[in-house]
Amino acid sequence: MPYRYLEEIATADAAFKAWGESPEAMFIAAADATMNVMVGDIDAISRHRTLPVRLDAEALDMLLFGLLQEIIFYKDADQLLLRVETVQIKREPGLFFLEAETYGERIDPEKHDLQVDVKAVTLHRFKVEQTARGWEALVILDV
């Protein structure tokens, strides 16, 4: 599990640090951590539907912010629990582009161990950085 929850950071919200060898791996870990706040066993989310996600942003951190917000949006708007399977990030001068493939299914309280309802990603202490070990993100979710 390439993420860990940080209970000392936010007591009324959910905070985590996610990491990976590449930005793409870190994005997938952060997406899993976000979903795992909402669903106790993310492996219970079946592949009933696939959904492409395409985003752009002026900065890499805002690209991650946008991806996590998309996951929350689909949960709220369409009652979909989505896991991110693949991520491709491309950069052009002044702009980052993301193409992700997600899979999931509609929320089923009998099947999914629902934990808390995540409302949004916050910008408070939000950070993406390259470290000696790879890429790391610090995320706080409003629950």
C-alpha positions in Angstrom: 0.0 0.0 0.0 1.9 3.1 -1.2 0.0 5.5 1.1 -0.5 6.1 4.9 -3.0 8.1 6.8 -1.8 11.0 8.9 -4.2 11.3 11.9 -1.9 14.0 13.5 -2.5 16.4 10.6 -6.2 16.8 10.6 -8.6 15.5 13.3 -11.9 16.5 11.6 -10.8 15.6 8.1 -8.8 12.7 6.6 -5.1 13.3 5.7 -2.7 11.0 3.9 0.6 10.9 2.2 0.8 8.9 -1.0 4.0 8.0 -3.0 5.3 6.3 -6.0 8.4 6.0 -8.2 6.8 8.1 -10.8 4.1 10.9 -10.8 1.7 8.4 -12.4 2.3 5.8 -9.7 1.8 8.4 -7.0 -1.5 9.6 -8.6 -2.8 6.0 -8.6 -1.8 5.6 -4.9 -3.5 8.9 -4.0 -6.6 7.9 -5.8 -6.7 4.6 -3.9 -6.1 6.4 -0.6 -9.0 8.7 -1.4 -11.3 5.9 -2.2 -10.2 3.9 0.8 -11.3 6.7 3.1 -14.8 6.2 1.7 -14.8 2.4 1.3 -13.2 0.1 3.8 -12.2 -2.6 1.3 -11.4 -1.0 -2.1 -10.8 -4.5 -3.6 -14.6 -5.0 -3.3 -15.1 -2.5 -6.1 -15.9 -4.5 -9.2 -15.1 -3.7 -12.8 -18.7 -3.2 -14.0 -17.9 0.0 -15.8 -14.9 1.8 -17.2 -14.6 5.5 -17.5 -11.8 7.6 -19.1 -10.8 10.8 -17.4 -9.0 13.6 -19.2 -7.8 16.7 -17.4 -5.3 19.5 -17.9 -3.8 21.9 -15.4 -1.0 24.5 -15.3 0.8 22.6 -12.5 1.3 19.0 -11.6 -0.2 19.4 -8.1 -3.4 20.8 -9.6 -3.6 17.9 -12.0 -3.6 15.5 -9.0 -6.1 17.8 -7.2 -8.4 17.6 -10.3 -8.2 13.8 -10.5 -9.1 13.3 -6.9 -12.0 15.8 -7.3 -13.2 13.8 -10.3 -13.4 10.6 -8.2 -15.4 12.5 -5.6 -17.6 14.1 -8.3 -18.6 10.7 -9.8 -19.3 9.3 -6.4 -21.7 12.2 -5.7 -23.2 12.8 -9.1 -23.6 9.2 -10.4 -23.2 7.1 -7.2 -20.1 5.5 -8.8 -17.1 4.2 -6.8 -14.1 4.5 -9.1 -10.6 3.2 -8.9 -7.8 4.6 -11.1 -6.2 1.8 -13.1 -3.8 3.7 -15.4 -2.5 7.3 -15.6 -0.5 9.0 -18.4 0.8 12.5 -17.8 2.2 14.6 -20.6 3.7 18.0 -20.3 3.8 20.9 -22.8 5.1 24.4 -22.0 2.9 25.8 -19.3 0.4 22.9 -19.2 0.2 19.3 -17.9 -2.3 16.8 -19.5 -3.6 13.7 -17.8 -5.3 10.7 -19.3 -6.5 8.1 -16.9 -8.6 4.9 -17.1 -10.9 4.2 -14.2 -13.2 1.3 -13.4 -15.8 0.8 -10.8 -19.5 0.3 -10.1 -22.5 1.9 -8.5 -22.5 2.2 -4.7 -24.1 -0.9 -3.0 -24.2 -0.5 0.7 -24.7 -4.3 1.1 -21.5 -5.0 -0.8 -19.3 -2.0 -0.1 -18.0 -1.3 3.5 -18.9 2.4 3.4 -16.9 4.5 5.9 -17.2 8.3 5.6 -18.5 10.6 2.9 -15.6 12.6 1.4 -17.0 16.0 0.3 -13.9 17.5 -1.4 -10.1 17.7 -1.6 -8.8 20.7 0.3 -5.9 23.0 -0.7 -4.8 23.3 2.9 -1.3 21.8 3.1 -1.8 20.2 -0.3 1.6 19.3 -1.8 3.2 17.3 -4.6 6.9 17.0 -4.6 9.8 15.0 -6.0 11.9 13.4 -3.3 15.0 11.2 -3.3 12.8 8.1 -3.3 10.4 9.3 -6.1 7.2 11.3 -5.9 5.1 12.2 -2.8 1.8 13.9 -2.2 0.2 15.3 1.0 -3.6 15.4 0.8 -6.3 16.5 3.2 -9.9 15.5 2.4 -12.9 17.3 3.7 -15.2 14.7 5.3 
